[in-house]
Amino acid sequence: MASRTRRPGPAKGAPDGSRRRRVPMRLLLPSLVLVALMAMLMLRGYVHSEILADYRVRPAAANDKVPQEILKGGPVIDTRGGEATTLGVPDNSVVLTFDDGPDPEWTPKVLDALKRNDAHAVFFITGTMASRYPDLVERMVDEGHEIGLHTFNHPDLSYQSKKRIDWELSQNQLALAGAVGIRSSLFRPPYSSKSENMDNNSWPVTEYIGSRGYITIVNDTDSEDWRKPGVEQIIRNSTPKPGDGAIVLMHDSGGDRHQTVQALDKLIPQLQEKGYEFQNLTEALDAPSAHTQVTGLDLWKGKAWVFLVDASDNITAILVVGLAAIGSLVIGRFGLMLLLSGLHARRTRRRDFSWGPNAPVTEPVSVLVPAYNEAKCIENTVRSLMRSEHPVEIIVIDDGSSDGTARLVEGLGLPNVRVIRQLNAGKPAALNRGLANASYDLIVMMDGDTVFEPSTVRELVQPFADPRVGAVAGNAKVGNKDTLIGAWQHIEYVMGFNLDRRMYDVLQCMPTIPGAVGAFRRSALERVGGMSDDTLAEDTDITMAIHRDGWRVVYAEKARAWTEAPESVQQLWSQRYRWSYGTMQAIWKHRRALVDRGPSGRFGRVGLPLVSLFMVLAPLLAPLIDVFLIYGLVFGPTEKTILAWFGVLAIQVVCAAYAFVLDREPLTPLISLPLQQILYRQLMYVVLLQSWITALTGGRLRWQKLRRKGGVSAPPTVPAQGRPVMDERPVR
């Protein structure tokens, strides 16, 4: 069904009269959201050293190309200007240096220990950590400590090209500028040691670093705190020879540093009692500060960088919460479906089961078939109804078709089939017109592209034996499932829609009577004002309205209908976009049920939350599973990621197999389930996101006619049978 819409003319301003193609906002926004999300994840992966990180460490090599004055010199190496000189710190001076930070747990404790003991130090920070914890860098500077660079990602620079070295330095400076608005001229290479350990691999790097304006700082003594040898051993390793000055290597990040913190509270007082001073490097050397202020564009670039890093971490944290939420929703939904659908099947399949005191229902039924340009399908639809085992009158409402749908039905010359013509007004108006012309109190509604089995109408109306039942949902199935996209929709119908309907039936909050196969009491329809065109999902709208009026809505699994599913991605997109958006409209329309009393309130506080969670929120968050799958495959841990994804897939396979068994369907189509999860599900995600954006931006969506091929001519394995015929009503 679709409303006719005037074809828009050529875009204004196109000289040749052709239309200018513009990307619709509803498509542009999801694309931008996706690009921004991937950019944030890539940024987080980079800052957390999950991409572009190089953990290779080159073994020691010969040092015959290293100048002797370097090998025998001090730990401060200056190769600026092309000449190599070294310096050592004065006697009775100790420069404590800390590598790899700042760390959110251990750096504050190290800073506290230094503050308690009135000592200054040098912190060689990595860009990754400084970008994530700029407040700690700011505290270092505020408390009089000096900052040096330790690269961005902590690679062994002897393996890197000059371009990569420049990148490591510039990114490190960018993080420092963003954190505290300064640059530093001090640099310590990762995995460095004493001057005497400089070799032919590391020396060229030191020379190049000098050419870029940096002073390289190594050490005199190595605490080896990274080995966690014990507090006393760290103190022994860090203590210089009596009276000598020393640059001491320690760490404030990279693991558990509680021994380092404890050692500081002993080492500093012990050496201070012996006359040692604990200063930062330029204080010890009586040199100008290594810090220079950053201003202008460089400062704002640094601030923007820190802001984006913080945003990427926050967004990722939100996504992780969302992933936990969707995981809980998926498992909860599957658990509920398995449990409640099993209860539904056992209850309705008992030998003594009866729908109500008035069973069986034998009274005649009016079948309404709204049709708009259904010439390829309508004959199959009407002839399937003529084979019905239940007495029916058939009313085809032609909603302004331009393909001769009405003439085709009239030309069949079938008894008890009426054709009503109207100007195109939409599906709800067509159904209301049919309702006004129906002869009976039980109304069956179906689409013009659907065929019924002979028993469908009979099975569909049996629940009306219970006078509390106002509407019945049938079992809609995909008739053209011989294609891959048809098979995927078949899985979705059996697993998603029908298993859901069993669950909602038990919970007494069925959200939707499918347009392809549904039945209503006339009185229930009239009490809620008939079909409404307030939403694009009139079937969901009317179902919710009937719930709120106090009627029961149930599911009849044996009332099978075979519908022609979209056979192209474009048509599937259009259909699901309309369904998703219409469902959101219906939820919003009936939102007052949340605060109502009586049946309306019960549906509002049980049905609406479940529908919102399972049909709107869960599909919206579900892409996080795939986003983190890709993230995990690229950035690791790959094995755990693959295992987790297959775990989710296994749960879905179990649910799908259970649904197929309940519906007595062969399991063969489930072979394509993994591929469906990879491809088909992504399309549904984008459609739902597009629907959300349309709703949030206040956009409106018109009916979109699907092109039918008439591929569903009869239900599978159903032979032609005799049928009861009502009185010979004239075709008009």
DOVOTI-505030 format. One record per residue (C-alpha): chain; z, y, x. Coordinates in steps of 0.05 Angstrom, whole numbers, plus 5000, padded with zeros to 4 digits. Layout:
residues N
KEBA  chain     Z     Y     X
KEBA      A     Z     Y     X
...
***
This chain:
residues 732
KEBA  chain     Z     Y     X
KEBA      A  5000  5000  5000
KEBA      A  4986  5069  5024
KEBA      A  4977  5139  4998
KEBA      A  4909  5170  5007
KEBA      A  4912  5228  5055
KEBA      A  4860  5281  5068
KEBA      A  4824  5270  5133
KEBA      A  4840  5328  5180
KEBA      A  4780  5370  5202
KEBA      A  4760  5388  5273
KEBA      A  4813  5422  5315
KEBA      A  4807  5496  5316
KEBA      A  4779  5524  5379
KEBA      A  4736  5464  5395
KEBA      A  4666  5493  5404
KEBA      A  4630  5427  5393
KEBA      A  4670  5411  5331
KEBA      A  4703  5351  5364
KEBA      A  4777  5340  5356
KEBA      A  4821  5355  5415
KEBA      A  4866  5297  5430
KEBA      A  4939  5316  5438
KEBA      A  4995  5270  5454
KEBA      A  5040  5268  5393
KEBA      A  5111  5291  5405
KEBA      A  5137  5225  5378
KEBA      A  5099  5189  5434
KEBA      A  5112  5241  5488
KEBA      A  5187  5243  5479
KEBA      A  5197  5167  5487
KEBA      A  5153  5170  5549
KEBA      A  5193  5227  5578
KEBA      A  5259  5192  5562
KEBA      A  5234  5129  5596
KEBA      A  5210  5166  5658
KEBA      A  5275  5205  5663
KEBA      A  5316  5141  5655
KEBA      A  5277  5105  5709
KEBA      A  5283  5166  5754
KEBA      A  5358  5167  5745
KEBA      A  5364  5093  5760
KEBA      A  5319  5100  5821
KEBA      A  5362  5158  5845
KEBA      A  5425  5118  5835
KEBA      A  5395  5059  5872
KEBA      A  5376  5104  5930
KEBA      A  5444  5138  5934
KEBA      A  5480  5071  5930
KEBA      A  5436  5044  5986
KEBA      A  5404  4993  5940
KEBA      A  5334  5016  5958
KEBA      A  5306  5041  6024
KEBA      A  5368  5014  6059
KEBA      A  5358  4979  6126
KEBA      A  5415  4936  6149
KEBA      A  5384  4911  6214
KEBA      A  5425  4923  6277
KEBA      A  5389  4918  6344
KEBA      A  5425  4877  6397
KEBA      A  5443  4909  6464
KEBA      A  5386  4920  6513
KEBA      A  5376  4942  6585
KEBA      A  5396  5013  6603
KEBA      A  5353  5026  6664
KEBA      A  5317  5083  6629
KEBA      A  5381  5119  6611
KEBA      A  5401  5174  6661
KEBA      A  5462  5158  6702
KEBA      A  5495  5223  6683
KEBA      A  5494  5199  6612
KEBA      A  5521  5130  6627
KEBA      A  5577  5158  6669
KEBA      A  5587  5221  6628
KEBA      A  5629  5243  6570
KEBA      A  5623  5226  6496
KEBA      A  5592  5294  6477
KEBA      A  5518  5288  6493
KEBA      A  5473  5350  6489
KEBA      A  5398  5339  6498
KEBA      A  5377  5404  6466
KEBA      A  5327  5443  6507
KEBA      A  5302  5379  6541
KEBA      A  5359  5372  6590
KEBA      A  5415  5321  6582
KEBA      A  5487  5342  6594
KEBA      A  5553  5312  6573
KEBA      A  5622  5337  6560
KEBA      A  5690  5306  6551
KEBA      A  5750  5334  6514
KEBA      A  5805  5367  6556
KEBA      A  5866  5330  6579
KEBA      A  5922  5320  6528
KEBA      A  5873  5331  6471
KEBA      A  5854  5278  6420
KEBA      A  5796  5286  6372
KEBA      A  5803  5235  6316
KEBA      A  5736  5219  6285
KEBA      A  5725  5181  6221
KEBA      A  5658  5148  6203
KEBA      A  5623  5126  6139
KEBA      A  5660  5167  6087
KEBA      A  5680  5200  6045
KEBA      A  5711  5142  6006
KEBA      A  5745  5157  5939
KEBA      A  5804  5112  5955
KEBA      A  5816  5117  6030
KEBA      A  5791  5186  6050
KEBA      A  5845  5222  6008
KEBA      A  5898  5178  6041
KEBA      A  5871  5193  6111
KEBA      A  5870  5267  6094
KEBA      A  5941  5263  6069
KEBA      A  5963  5229  6133
KEBA      A  5930  5283  6175
KEBA      A  5961  5338  6133
KEBA      A  6030  5307  6138
KEBA      A  6024  5306  6214
KEBA      A  5990  5374  6222
KEBA      A  5928  5344  6254
KEBA      A  5854  5362  6250
KEBA      A  5796  5313  6257
KEBA      A  5721  5305  6252
KEBA      A  5691  5267  6194
KEBA      A  5621  5239  6205
KEBA      A  5597  5232  6134
KEBA      A  5539  5193  6105
KEBA      A  5494  5228  6055
KEBA      A  5502  5173  6004
KEBA      A  5578  5181  6001
KEBA      A  5577  5257  6007
KEBA      A  5528  5262  5949
KEBA      A  5574  5220  5905
KEBA      A  5641  5251  5926
KEBA      A  5628  5324  5943
KEBA      A  5699  5344  5925
KEBA      A  5725  5304  5984
KEBA      A  5678  5338  6032
KEBA      A  5702  5405  6005
KEBA      A  5774  5384  6017
KEBA      A  5758  5365  6089
KEBA      A  5730  5434  6103
KEBA      A  5786  5470  6066
KEBA      A  5839  5434  6106
KEBA      A  5807  5454  6173
KEBA      A  5770  5390  6191
KEBA      A  5700  5389  6220
KEBA      A  5640  5354  6189
KEBA      A  5587  5315  6227
KEBA      A  5526  5277  6203
KEBA      A  5522  5202  6203
KEBA      A  5453  5195  6170
KEBA      A  5441  5186  6096
KEBA      A  5435  5111  6088
KEBA      A  5468  5088  6154
KEBA      A  5408  5052  6186
KEBA      A  5402  5034  6259
KEBA      A  5358  5091  6281
KEBA      A  5328  5052  6339
KEBA      A  5288  5014  6286
KEBA      A  5264  5076  6251
KEBA      A  5205  5122  6259
KEBA      A  5213  5196  6274
KEBA      A  5193  5211  6203
KEBA      A  5249  5167  6176
KEBA      A  5299  5198  6226
KEBA      A  5280  5267  6201
KEBA      A  5288  5243  6130
KEBA      A  5357  5215  6144
KEBA      A  5379  5280  6176
KEBA      A  5350  5326  6123
KEBA      A  5378  5286  6066
KEBA      A  5446  5284  6100
KEBA      A  5444  5360  6108
KEBA      A  5421  5368  6035
KEBA      A  5482  5329  6011
KEBA      A  5528  5370  6056
KEBA      A  5498  5435  6031
KEBA      A  5507  5414  5959
KEBA      A  5578  5391  5971
KEBA      A  5606  5451  6009
KEBA      A  5549  5499  6026
KEBA      A  5545  5488  6101
KEBA      A  5503  5454  6154
KEBA      A  5529  5418  6215
KEBA      A  5502  5410  6286
KEBA      A  5544  5348  6301
KEBA      A  5514  5279  6296
KEBA      A  5538  5209  6308
KEBA      A  5487  5152  6305
KEBA      A  5507  5091  6264
KEBA      A  5529  5031  6305
KEBA      A  5540  5075  6366
KEBA      A  5594  5064  6418
KEBA      A  5612  5096  6485
KEBA      A  5564  5133  6531
KEBA      A  5566  5075  6580
KEBA      A  5537  5030  6526
KEBA      A  5475  5073  6514
KEBA      A  5412  5031  6525
KEBA      A  5337  5037  6527
KEBA      A  5332  5032  6451
KEBA      A  5385  5083  6432
KEBA      A  5371  5134  6487
KEBA      A  5302  5157  6460
KEBA      A  5336  5168  6392
KEBA      A  5389  5211  6425
KEBA      A  5336  5252  6460
KEBA      A  5298  5262  6395
KEBA      A  5361  5281  6358
KEBA      A  5373  5334  6410
KEBA      A  5303  5361  6400
KEBA      A  5321  5371  6327
KEBA      A  5380  5416  6346
KEBA      A  5438  5366  6342
KEBA      A  5493  5347  6391
KEBA      A  5507  5272  6393
KEBA      A  5580  5251  6392
KEBA      A  5601  5181  6412
KEBA      A  5672  5161  6433
KEBA      A  5720  5147  6489
KEBA      A  5763  5097  6453
KEBA      A  5748  5052  6394
KEBA      A  5805  5035  6347
KEBA      A  5766  4975  6322
KEBA      A  5800  4986  6255
KEBA      A  5741  4955  6220
KEBA      A  5766  4888  6247
KEBA      A  5834  4898  6213
KEBA      A  5871  4875  6276
KEBA      A  5938  4901  6252
KEBA      A  5971  4970  6256
KEBA      A  6000  4961  6326
KEBA      A  5934  4938  6355
KEBA      A  5898  4997  6324
KEBA      A  5948  5043  6356
KEBA      A  5939  5009  6424
KEBA      A  5864  5013  6418
KEBA      A  5866  5087  6399
KEBA      A  5916  5111  6452
KEBA      A  5881  5145  6512
KEBA      A  5903  5136  6583
KEBA      A  5964  5179  6598
KEBA      A  5945  5252  6603
KEBA      A  5871  5240  6589
KEBA      A  5835  5270  6530
KEBA      A  5796  5225  6483
KEBA      A  5750  5222  6423
KEBA      A  5777  5165  6380
KEBA      A  5732  5126  6333
KEBA      A  5762  5106  6266
KEBA      A  5736  5095  6195
KEBA      A  5755  5124  6128
KEBA      A  5706  5081  6089
KEBA      A  5670  5015  6089
KEBA      A  5727  4971  6066
KEBA      A  5802  4965  6063
KEBA      A  5830  5019  6109
KEBA      A  5905  5013  6095
KEBA      A  5918  4993  6167
KEBA      A  5882  5056  6191
KEBA      A  5925  5100  6146
KEBA      A  5990  5066  6169
KEBA      A  5967  5072  6242
KEBA      A  5956  5147  6235
KEBA      A  6027  5159  6212
KEBA      A  6052  5125  6276
KEBA      A  5998  5144  6326
KEBA      A  5998  5219  6315
KEBA      A  6074  5231  6320
KEBA      A  6078  5186  6381
KEBA      A  6024  5224  6419
KEBA      A  6048  5292  6395
KEBA      A  6115  5276  6426
KEBA      A  6078  5265  6492
KEBA      A  6045  5333  6487
KEBA      A  5979  5315  6456
KEBA      A  5943  5361  6407
KEBA      A  5901  5334  6350
KEBA      A  5843  5382  6340
KEBA      A  5773  5380  6314
KEBA      A  5718  5379  6366
KEBA      A  5699  5452  6372
KEBA      A  5774  5470  6374
KEBA      A  5785  5422  6431
KEBA      A  5724  5448  6469
KEBA      A  5739  5521  6452
KEBA      A  5668  5526  6426
KEBA      A  5638  5561  6364
KEBA      A  5644  5522  6300
KEBA      A  5592  5469  6287
KEBA      A  5587  5494  6215
KEBA      A  5538  5546  6191
KEBA      A  5534  5573  6121
KEBA      A  5475  5554  6077
KEBA      A  5447  5607  6030
KEBA      A  5389  5619  5984
KEBA      A  5340  5564  5964
KEBA      A  5371  5512  6011
KEBA      A  5438  5521  5978
KEBA      A  5411  5514  5908
KEBA      A  5371  5453  5928
KEBA      A  5434  5421  5954
KEBA      A  5473  5438  5890
KEBA      A  5416  5411  5848
KEBA      A  5417  5347  5889
KEBA      A  5491  5336  5880
KEBA      A  5485  5351  5805
KEBA      A  5429  5300  5797
KEBA      A  5467  5247  5836
KEBA      A  5528  5259  5792
KEBA      A  5484  5256  5730
KEBA      A  5452  5191  5753
KEBA      A  5521  5160  5764
KEBA      A  5546  5184  5696
KEBA      A  5483  5161  5660
KEBA      A  5487  5093  5694
KEBA      A  5560  5087  5674
KEBA      A  5541  5103  5602
KEBA      A  5485  5052  5605
KEBA      A  5534  5000  5631
KEBA      A  5579  5015  5571
KEBA      A  5518  5010  5527
KEBA      A  5499  4944  5560
KEBA      A  5569  4917  5546
KEBA      A  5563  4942  5474
KEBA      A  5495  4910  5463
KEBA      A  5519  4846  5495
KEBA      A  5577  4844  5446
KEBA      A  5532  4861  5388
KEBA      A  5480  4808  5406
KEBA      A  5532  4754  5416
KEBA      A  5570  4776  5354
KEBA      A  5507  4777  5312
KEBA      A  5484  4710  5337
KEBA      A  5553  4681  5325
KEBA      A  5555  4708  5254
KEBA      A  5484  4685  5239
KEBA      A  5498  4614  5264
KEBA      A  5563  4609  5227
KEBA      A  5546  4643  5161
KEBA      A  5474  4617  5156
KEBA      A  5502  4547  5164
KEBA      A  5552  4560  5109
KEBA      A  5496  4588  5065
KEBA      A  5452  4527  5077
KEBA      A  5509  4477  5062
KEBA      A  5528  4514  4999
KEBA      A  5459  4521  4969
KEBA      A  5436  4450  4989
KEBA      A  5493  4412  4957
KEBA      A  5469  4364  4904
KEBA      A  5516  4394  4853
KEBA      A  5497  4466  4871
KEBA      A  5479  4511  4812
KEBA      A  5464  4585  4813
KEBA      A  5503  4597  4749
KEBA      A  5522  4575  4679
KEBA      A  5453  4590  4651
KEBA      A  5414  4545  4699
KEBA      A  5358  4529  4699
KEBA      A  5322  4594  4685
KEBA      A  5259  4581  4645
KEBA      A  5244  4648  4612
KEBA      A  5177  4679  4629
KEBA      A  5169  4728  4686
KEBA      A  5126  4790  4697
KEBA      A  5095  4791  4766
KEBA      A  5077  4860  4792
KEBA      A  5023  4865  4845
KEBA      A  5013  4936  4870
KEBA      A  4946  4941  4906
KEBA      A  4910  4994  4946
KEBA      A  4844  4973  4978
KEBA      A  4863  4899  4977
KEBA      A  4794  4872  4960
KEBA      A  4796  4822  5017
KEBA      A  4862  4793  4996
KEBA      A  4873  4804  4922
KEBA      A  4835  4744  4896
KEBA      A  4875  4697  4939
KEBA      A  4939  4731  4915
KEBA      A  4922  4726  4841
KEBA      A  4896  4655  4844
KEBA      A  4960  4632  4880
KEBA      A  5000  4662  4822
KEBA      A  4956  4625  4771
KEBA      A  4980  4560  4803
KEBA      A  5052  4578  4789
KEBA      A  5097  4525  4760
KEBA      A  5135  4578  4722
KEBA      A  5107  4617  4663
KEBA      A  5083  4684  4687
KEBA      A  5044  4745  4667
KEBA      A  5008  4779  4724
KEBA      A  5000  4854  4727
KEBA      A  4957  4883  4782
KEBA      A  4967  4958  4790
KEBA      A  4908  4988  4825
KEBA      A  4933  5050  4860
KEBA      A  4868  5088  4866
KEBA      A  4832  5037  4909
KEBA      A  4763  5056  4935
KEBA      A  4740  4986  4953
KEBA      A  4732  4957  4883
KEBA      A  4799  4920  4882
KEBA      A  4807  4930  4806
KEBA      A  4736  4909  4790
KEBA      A  4744  4847  4832
KEBA      A  4806  4825  4794
KEBA      A  4774  4840  4727
KEBA      A  4712  4801  4748
KEBA      A  4754  4738  4759
KEBA      A  4763  4733  4683
KEBA      A  4830  4699  4691
KEBA      A  4875  4692  4630
KEBA      A  4941  4728  4628
KEBA      A  4921  4776  4684
KEBA      A  4923  4850  4669
KEBA      A  4896  4906  4711
KEBA      A  4925  4975  4707
KEBA      A  4889  5032  4741
KEBA      A  4922  5096  4765
KEBA      A  4905  5153  4811
KEBA      A  4933  5142  4881
KEBA      A  5007  5157  4877
KEBA      A  5039  5108  4926
KEBA      A  5072  5040  4921
KEBA      A  5136  5062  4885
KEBA      A  5096  5097  4830
KEBA      A  5052  5036  4823
KEBA      A  5112  4990  4815
KEBA      A  5144  5036  4765
KEBA      A  5079  5037  4726
KEBA      A  5078  4962  4726
KEBA      A  5150  4958  4705
KEBA      A  5136  5002  4645
KEBA      A  5080  4955  4624
KEBA      A  5117  4890  4638
KEBA      A  5132  4845  4579
KEBA      A  5192  4808  4606
KEBA      A  5262  4821  4631
KEBA      A  5253  4785  4698
KEBA      A  5208  4822  4746
KEBA      A  5177  4793  4808
KEBA      A  5146  4840  4859
KEBA      A  5097  4820  4913
KEBA      A  5047  4851  4959
KEBA      A  4972  4847  4949
KEBA      A  4962  4810  5015
KEBA      A  5011  4754  4998
KEBA      A  5003  4685  4968
KEBA      A  5057  4645  4932
KEBA      A  5068  4571  4931
KEBA      A  5067  4540  4861
KEBA      A  5143  4535  4861
KEBA      A  5156  4604  4889
KEBA      A  5166  4642  4824
KEBA      A  5209  4586  4794
KEBA      A  5254  4584  4856
KEBA      A  5256  4659  4860
KEBA      A  5285  4669  4790
KEBA      A  5335  4613  4789
KEBA      A  5392  4656  4817
KEBA      A  5388  4698  4753
KEBA      A  5426  4641  4721
KEBA      A  5485  4680  4748
KEBA      A  5491  4743  4704
KEBA      A  5520  4781  4763
KEBA      A  5456  4775  4803
KEBA      A  5411  4836  4799
KEBA      A  5360  4820  4852
KEBA      A  5336  4761  4894
KEBA      A  5303  4761  4963
KEBA      A  5251  4708  4976
KEBA      A  5231  4673  5040
KEBA      A  5174  4713  5070
KEBA      A  5132  4675  5121
KEBA      A  5074  4693  5166
KEBA      A  5010  4661  5140
KEBA      A  4965  4679  5198
KEBA      A  5007  4652  5255
KEBA      A  4950  4619  5293
KEBA      A  4944  4678  5340
KEBA      A  4994  4696  5394
KEBA      A  5017  4761  5361
KEBA      A  5020  4723  5295
KEBA      A  5063  4669  5327
KEBA      A  5110  4721  5354
KEBA      A  5118  4752  5285
KEBA      A  5128  4682  5256
KEBA      A  5187  4673  5304
KEBA      A  5213  4741  5284
KEBA      A  5208  4726  5209
KEBA      A  5242  4658  5213
KEBA      A  5295  4676  5264
KEBA      A  5307  4750  5252
KEBA      A  5293  4763  5179
KEBA      A  5310  4698  5143
KEBA      A  5369  4679  5186
KEBA      A  5395  4749  5175
KEBA      A  5386  4743  5100
KEBA      A  5428  4680  5098
KEBA      A  5483  4717  5135
KEBA      A  5479  4779  5091
KEBA      A  5479  4735  5028
KEBA      A  5546  4704  5048
KEBA      A  5573  4773  5065
KEBA      A  5546  4800  4998
KEBA      A  5510  4858  5030
KEBA      A  5436  4840  5032
KEBA      A  5402  4903  5057
KEBA      A  5330  4890  5037
KEBA      A  5290  4852  4985
KEBA      A  5224  4841  5021
KEBA      A  5165  4873  4988
KEBA      A  5125  4809  4997
KEBA      A  5171  4767  4953
KEBA      A  5228  4794  4911
KEBA      A  5254  4790  4840
KEBA      A  5296  4838  4798
KEBA      A  5328  4843  4730
KEBA      A  5294  4897  4690
KEBA      A  5362  4924  4670
KEBA      A  5384  4929  4742
KEBA      A  5321  4968  4760
KEBA      A  5327  5014  4701
KEBA      A  5401  5029  4714
KEBA      A  5385  5055  4783
KEBA      A  5324  5094  4761
KEBA      A  5269  5047  4784
KEBA      A  5232  5049  4849
KEBA      A  5242  5113  4889
KEBA      A  5194  5147  4936
KEBA      A  5250  5182  4973
KEBA      A  5241  5137  5033
KEBA      A  5185  5097  5066
KEBA      A  5225  5033  5057
KEBA      A  5228  5032  4981
KEBA      A  5248  4958  4983
KEBA      A  5310  4974  5025
KEBA      A  5325  5035  4983
KEBA      A  5324  4997  4917
KEBA      A  5365  4940  4946
KEBA      A  5420  4987  4968
KEBA      A  5419  5023  4901
KEBA      A  5427  4957  4864
KEBA      A  5485  4938  4909
KEBA      A  5519  5004  4895
KEBA      A  5510  4993  4820
KEBA      A  5553  4931  4825
KEBA      A  5500  4876  4823
KEBA      A  5497  4816  4870
KEBA      A  5436  4808  4914
KEBA      A  5422  4738  4939
KEBA      A  5373  4699  4981
KEBA      A  5330  4642  4954
KEBA      A  5305  4603  5014
KEBA      A  5259  4558  4974
KEBA      A  5220  4617  4945
KEBA      A  5168  4618  4999
KEBA      A  5113  4670  5004
KEBA      A  5059  4673  5057
KEBA      A  5039  4742  5079
KEBA      A  4984  4768  5125
KEBA      A  5019  4798  5185
KEBA      A  4985  4853  5227
KEBA      A  4936  4823  5277
KEBA      A  4931  4882  5325
KEBA      A  4983  4920  5365
KEBA      A  4963  4985  5332
KEBA      A  4973  4958  5261
KEBA      A  5038  4924  5280
KEBA      A  5062  4990  5310
KEBA      A  5045  5027  5246
KEBA      A  5080  4976  5202
KEBA      A  5144  4971  5243
KEBA      A  5147  5046  5254
KEBA      A  5146  5055  5178
KEBA      A  5198  5000  5168
KEBA      A  5245  5028  5221
KEBA      A  5240  5099  5199
KEBA      A  5246  5080  5125
KEBA      A  5309  5039  5139
KEBA      A  5340  5099  5173
KEBA      A  5321  5142  5113
KEBA      A  5353  5092  5065
KEBA      A  5417  5088  5106
KEBA      A  5422  5164  5106
KEBA      A  5406  5168  5032
KEBA      A  5462  5120  5013
KEBA      A  5513  5147  5064
KEBA      A  5560  5170  5009
KEBA      A  5574  5096  4995
KEBA      A  5620  5099  5056
KEBA      A  5671  5140  5016
KEBA      A  5656  5114  4946
KEBA      A  5702  5068  4907
KEBA      A  5686  5003  4873
KEBA      A  5623  4963  4888
KEBA      A  5588  5022  4920
KEBA      A  5646  5033  4968
KEBA      A  5649  4959  4985
KEBA      A  5575  4959  5003
KEBA      A  5583  5025  5040
KEBA      A  5641  5000  5083
KEBA      A  5614  4931  5096
KEBA      A  5539  4932  5086
KEBA      A  5520  5000  5115
KEBA      A  5559  4990  5181
KEBA      A  5529  4921  5191
KEBA      A  5459  4945  5176
KEBA      A  5468  5005  5221
KEBA      A  5496  4962  5278
KEBA      A  5448  4903  5273
KEBA      A  5384  4937  5249
KEBA      A  5387  5006  5281
KEBA      A  5438  5012  5337
KEBA      A  5431  4942  5368
KEBA      A  5354  4946  5373
KEBA      A  5361  5015  5402
KEBA      A  5409  4992  5457
KEBA      A  5374  4925  5468
KEBA      A  5325  4954  5519
KEBA      A  5384  4961  5566
KEBA      A  5382  4886  5576
KEBA      A  5311  4892  5603
KEBA      A  5325  4957  5641
KEBA      A  5382  4924  5679
KEBA      A  5340  4862  5688
KEBA      A  5287  4902  5724
KEBA      A  5341  4941  5761
KEBA      A  5375  4877  5783
KEBA      A  5310  4844  5804
KEBA      A  5291  4904  5847
KEBA      A  5359  4926  5873
KEBA      A  5399  4861  5867
KEBA      A  5438  4817  5859
KEBA      A  5373  4782  5841
KEBA      A  5402  4712  5830
KEBA      A  5457  4735  5783
KEBA      A  5409  4779  5745
KEBA      A  5360  4722  5733
KEBA      A  5417  4676  5713
KEBA      A  5444  4728  5664
KEBA      A  5375  4739  5633
KEBA      A  5363  4665  5624
KEBA      A  5432  4660  5593
KEBA      A  5413  4711  5540
KEBA      A  5347  4675  5530
KEBA      A  5383  4609  5521
KEBA      A  5426  4639  5466
KEBA      A  5363  4664  5432
KEBA      A  5329  4597  5439
KEBA      A  5389  4562  5406
KEBA      A  5389  4612  5349
KEBA      A  5314  4608  5340
KEBA      A  5314  4532  5341
KEBA      A  5371  4531  5290
KEBA      A  5333  4579  5245
KEBA      A  5269  4537  5250
KEBA      A  5308  4474  5233
KEBA      A  5340  4508  5173
KEBA      A  5271  4531  5148
KEBA      A  5242  4463  5163
KEBA      A  5191  4493  5210
KEBA      A  5161  4457  5270
KEBA      A  5190  4481  5336
KEBA      A  5124  4486  5372
KEBA      A  5117  4563  5365
KEBA      A  5182  4571  5404
KEBA      A  5143  4555  5467
KEBA      A  5121  4628  5467
KEBA      A  5192  4655  5457
KEBA      A  5203  4675  5530
KEBA      A  5137  4713  5530
KEBA      A  5156  4745  5464
KEBA      A  5221  4770  5495
KEBA      A  5183  4801  5553
KEBA      A  5125  4834  5516
KEBA      A  5133  4835  5440
KEBA      A  5205  4858  5441
KEBA      A  5188  4917  5486
KEBA      A  5139  4942  5434
KEBA      A  5192  4938  5380
KEBA      A  5239  4979  5425
KEBA      A  5189  5035  5433
KEBA      A  5175  5035  5358
KEBA      A  5248  5042  5342
KEBA      A  5258  5096  5393
KEBA      A  5199  5132  5363
KEBA      A  5230  5126  5294
KEBA      A  5295  5155  5321
KEBA      A  5260  5214  5350
KEBA      A  5221  5225  5286
KEBA      A  5286  5225  5247
KEBA      A  5323  5270  5296
KEBA      A  5266  5320  5300
KEBA      A  5258  5322  5224
KEBA      A  5188  5294  5226
KEBA      A  5156  5261  5166
KEBA      A  5115  5198  5166
KEBA      A  5062  5181  5115
KEBA      A  5042  5113  5090
KEBA      A  4993  5080  5136
KEBA      A  4945  5029  5107
KEBA      A  4939  4964  5146
KEBA      A  4869  4933  5150
KEBA      A  4870  4864  5120
KEBA      A  4823  4807  5135
KEBA      A  4842  4761  5077
KEBA      A  4863  4708  5126
KEBA      A  4917  4678  5082
KEBA      A  4879  4643  5026
KEBA      A  4931  4592  5004
KEBA      A  4999  4567  5025
KEBA      A  4998  4512  5077
KEBA      A  4992  4440  5049
KEBA      A  4993  4464  4977
KEBA      A  4939  4433  4933
KEBA      A  4913  4466  4871
KEBA      A  4954  4448  4811
KEBA      A  4955  4459  4736
KEBA      A  4995  4519  4713
KEBA      A  5027  4541  4649
KEBA      A  4989  4597  4616
KEBA      A  5019  4651  4572
KEBA      A  4983  4680  4513
KEBA      A  4912  4703  4524
KEBA      A  4922  4777  4540
KEBA      A  4858  4817  4549
KEBA      A  4840  4844  4617
KEBA      A  4839  4920  4615
***
